[in-house]
Amino acid sequence: MDVDLTLIRHTGFFNPVEQHSTSVIVYGAGSVGSHVMYELAKLGVKSLEVIDFDTVEIHNIGNQFYRMSDVGESKVVRLKSNIKEFTNKDIHSNHLEITEDTELNIAMNSCHIMTFDNIEARRLVFNKLKGFPVDLIDVRAGGEGWELFEVRMDNPVECERFEKTLYYEGYSEDKCGEQTVCYNVLALASEVVNQFKRLNKKQQRPDRIRREMGSTIMIASKYKER
């Protein structure tokens, strides 16, 4: 068997040969999504796909995984190219806007990671995945704070609890993450990858984490294992 030498230093933490999730789909290629894709590729995660319909703008450079030469180009196209150059890994890129009519690729035991910058898109994906035997990780970032949720989509209790957060009247969103500082984004992206690793290895982990980096406060919910 050929050994991928780019992964040899961390296969003790995550070994792609032992990957449980059939595929990983990241929704959103912005501040958090672009870095999550980069880290998952670095880790050696197999069957990676990113979905977004936006283009790279000059204000994205400060906290997203893009170059100055990417400005004006499709985010998913440039992200695919950049990840290939930095990791030698191939990902699937899908220049697509999620609407009511969008049909998602929902493979059994796949993992879906939402990094959207708006709550309506989250509701759409949640409703399309609800009831399927897949895992959902949802992340929300703003300023120096972030929040992470994990949901098993064929678990009615988990779905009902999470769905309430999608209709919380006090929820606010920072357009395109422009009010999210780069180190907050990088910390969240790393936590997403850690959550995926623990999910894949069926290790104990929280189903909700909140971090305020400005005050060094971190809150985690009760732990679960499956």
C-alpha positions as CSV (number, residue, x, y, z in Angstrom):
1,M,0.0,0.0,0.0
2,D,1.3,3.4,-0.9
3,V,1.8,5.8,2.1
4,D,0.8,9.4,1.7
5,L,3.9,11.1,3.2
6,T,2.0,14.4,3.7
7,L,-0.1,12.7,6.4
8,I,2.5,10.6,8.1
9,R,2.9,12.9,11.1
10,H,-0.7,12.8,12.2
11,T,-2.3,9.4,11.2
12,G,-2.2,8.5,14.9
13,F,-4.9,11.2,15.5
14,F,-6.8,10.7,12.3
15,N,-6.3,8.0,9.7
16,P,-8.2,8.4,6.4
17,V,-8.3,4.6,6.0
18,E,-10.5,4.5,9.2
19,Q,-12.8,7.4,8.1
20,H,-16.4,6.6,9.2
21,S,-18.2,9.4,7.3
22,T,-18.8,8.4,3.7
23,S,-18.4,12.0,2.5
24,V,-18.0,15.5,4.0
25,I,-19.9,18.5,2.5
26,V,-19.1,22.0,3.6
27,Y,-21.8,24.7,2.9
28,G,-20.2,28.1,2.4
29,A,-16.7,28.9,1.3
30,G,-16.3,32.1,3.2
31,S,-14.3,33.0,6.3
32,V,-15.0,29.8,8.3
33,G,-15.8,27.4,5.4
34,S,-12.6,28.1,3.4
35,H,-10.4,27.4,6.4
36,V,-12.4,24.3,7.4
37,M,-12.0,22.9,3.9
38,Y,-8.2,23.6,4.0
39,E,-7.8,21.9,7.4
40,L,-9.9,18.9,6.5
41,A,-7.8,18.5,3.3
42,K,-4.6,18.8,5.4
43,L,-5.9,16.1,7.7
44,G,-6.5,13.8,4.7
45,V,-10.3,13.6,4.9
46,K,-11.7,11.7,1.9
47,S,-14.5,12.8,-0.4
48,L,-14.6,16.5,0.4
49,E,-17.1,18.9,-1.3
50,V,-17.7,22.6,-0.9
51,I,-20.8,24.5,-2.0
52,D,-21.1,28.2,-2.6
53,F,-22.2,30.6,-5.3
54,D,-20.2,33.7,-4.3
55,T,-17.1,35.3,-5.7
56,V,-13.9,36.5,-4.0
57,E,-14.0,40.2,-3.1
58,I,-11.1,42.3,-1.8
59,H,-12.5,42.5,1.7
60,N,-12.5,38.7,1.9
61,I,-8.7,38.6,1.9
62,G,-8.3,39.5,5.6
63,N,-10.0,36.4,7.0
64,Q,-10.5,33.9,4.2
65,F,-8.3,31.3,2.5
66,Y,-7.8,33.2,-0.7
67,R,-5.1,35.2,-2.5
68,M,-5.1,38.6,-4.0
69,S,-5.1,37.0,-7.4
70,D,-8.3,35.2,-6.6
71,V,-10.4,38.5,-6.4
72,G,-13.3,38.5,-8.8
73,E,-13.2,34.7,-9.3
74,S,-15.6,32.0,-8.1
75,K,-14.8,31.1,-4.4
76,V,-15.3,27.4,-4.9
77,V,-13.1,27.3,-8.1
78,R,-10.3,29.2,-6.4
79,L,-10.6,27.2,-3.2
80,K,-10.3,23.9,-5.1
81,S,-7.1,25.3,-6.8
82,N,-5.6,26.7,-3.6
83,I,-6.2,23.5,-1.7
84,K,-4.6,21.4,-4.4
85,E,-1.5,23.6,-4.4
86,F,-1.2,23.7,-0.6
87,T,-2.1,20.0,0.2
88,N,-2.0,18.1,-3.1
89,K,-5.5,16.9,-2.3
90,D,-8.5,17.1,-4.8
91,I,-11.8,18.4,-3.6
92,H,-15.2,18.7,-5.3
93,S,-16.4,22.2,-5.9
94,N,-20.0,23.1,-6.5
95,H,-20.8,26.7,-7.6
96,L,-24.4,26.6,-6.4
97,E,-26.9,28.7,-4.4
98,I,-29.0,26.7,-2.0
99,T,-32.7,27.3,-2.7
100,E,-36.0,25.5,-2.0
101,D,-35.5,23.6,-5.3
102,T,-32.0,22.5,-4.7
103,E,-31.4,18.8,-4.4
104,L,-28.6,17.9,-2.0
105,N,-26.3,14.9,-2.3
106,I,-27.3,13.0,0.9
107,A,-25.3,9.8,1.3
108,M,-25.9,7.6,4.3
109,N,-23.6,8.5,7.2
110,S,-22.2,11.6,5.5
111,C,-21.2,14.7,7.5
112,H,-22.6,18.1,6.6
113,I,-21.0,21.3,7.9
114,M,-22.9,24.6,7.6
115,T,-20.8,27.7,7.7
116,F,-23.3,30.1,6.0
117,D,-23.5,33.8,6.8
118,N,-27.3,33.8,7.0
119,I,-29.9,31.9,9.0
120,E,-32.3,31.3,6.1
121,A,-29.8,29.2,4.3
122,R,-29.2,27.2,7.5
123,R,-33.0,26.5,7.7
124,L,-33.1,25.3,4.1
125,V,-30.3,22.8,4.6
126,F,-31.6,21.7,7.9
127,N,-35.0,20.9,6.5
128,K,-33.5,19.0,3.5
129,L,-31.4,16.8,5.8
130,K,-33.9,16.3,8.6
131,G,-34.8,12.6,9.0
132,F,-31.7,11.3,7.1
133,P,-29.0,9.2,8.9
134,V,-26.4,11.9,8.6
135,D,-24.5,14.2,10.9
136,L,-24.7,18.0,10.9
137,I,-22.2,20.4,12.3
138,D,-23.4,24.1,12.3
139,V,-21.1,27.0,13.1
140,R,-21.7,30.7,13.7
141,A,-19.1,33.3,14.2
142,G,-19.0,37.0,14.8
143,G,-16.4,39.4,16.3
144,E,-14.3,37.4,18.8
145,G,-17.0,34.8,19.5
146,W,-18.3,31.7,17.9
147,E,-20.7,28.8,18.5
148,L,-20.7,25.2,17.3
149,F,-23.6,22.7,17.2
150,E,-23.6,19.0,16.3
151,V,-26.9,17.2,15.4
152,R,-27.7,13.6,14.3
153,M,-30.4,14.3,11.7
154,D,-32.4,11.1,12.3
155,N,-32.6,11.8,16.0
156,P,-35.9,13.7,16.6
157,V,-34.9,15.0,20.0
158,E,-31.7,16.4,18.8
159,C,-33.4,17.9,15.7
160,E,-36.1,19.6,17.8
161,R,-33.6,21.1,20.2
162,F,-31.4,22.4,17.4
163,E,-34.3,23.7,15.3
164,K,-35.2,26.2,18.1
165,T,-31.8,28.0,17.5
166,L,-32.8,28.6,13.9
167,Y,-35.8,30.6,14.9
168,Y,-34.4,32.5,17.9
169,E,-35.6,36.1,17.5
170,G,-32.5,37.6,19.0
171,Y,-30.2,35.9,16.5
172,S,-28.0,38.4,14.5
173,E,-25.6,37.7,11.7
174,D,-22.6,39.5,10.4
175,K,-22.8,39.8,6.6
176,C,-20.1,37.7,5.0
177,G,-18.2,37.5,8.3
178,E,-16.9,41.0,7.7
179,Q,-17.1,41.6,11.4
180,T,-15.3,38.4,12.3
181,V,-11.6,38.7,13.0
182,C,-9.2,36.2,11.4
183,Y,-7.9,34.5,14.7
184,N,-11.5,33.9,15.7
185,V,-12.2,32.3,12.3
186,L,-9.1,30.1,12.6
187,A,-9.9,29.0,16.1
188,L,-13.4,28.0,15.1
189,A,-12.3,26.2,11.9
190,S,-9.9,24.1,14.1
191,E,-12.6,23.3,16.5
192,V,-14.9,22.1,13.7
193,V,-12.1,19.8,12.5
194,N,-11.6,18.5,16.0
195,Q,-15.3,17.9,16.4
196,F,-15.3,16.0,13.1
197,K,-12.3,13.9,14.2
198,R,-14.0,13.0,17.5
199,L,-17.3,12.2,15.7
200,N,-15.5,10.0,13.3
201,K,-13.7,8.1,16.1
202,K,-17.0,8.0,18.1
203,Q,-15.3,9.7,21.0
204,Q,-17.0,11.6,23.8
205,R,-17.7,15.2,22.8
206,P,-20.1,18.2,23.5
207,D,-23.0,18.7,21.1
208,R,-22.7,22.5,21.6
209,I,-19.7,24.7,22.3
210,R,-19.5,28.5,22.7
211,R,-16.3,30.5,22.9
212,E,-15.7,34.2,23.6
213,M,-12.1,34.7,22.7
214,G,-12.0,38.3,24.0
215,S,-12.8,37.1,27.6
216,T,-11.2,33.6,27.2
217,I,-14.6,32.1,28.2
218,M,-15.5,28.7,26.7
219,I,-18.7,26.8,27.5
220,A,-19.5,23.3,26.4
221,S,-22.8,21.4,26.8
222,K,-23.3,17.8,28.1
223,Y,-21.2,15.2,26.4
224,K,-22.4,12.4,24.2
225,E,-20.8,9.5,22.4
226,R,-22.0,7.6,19.3
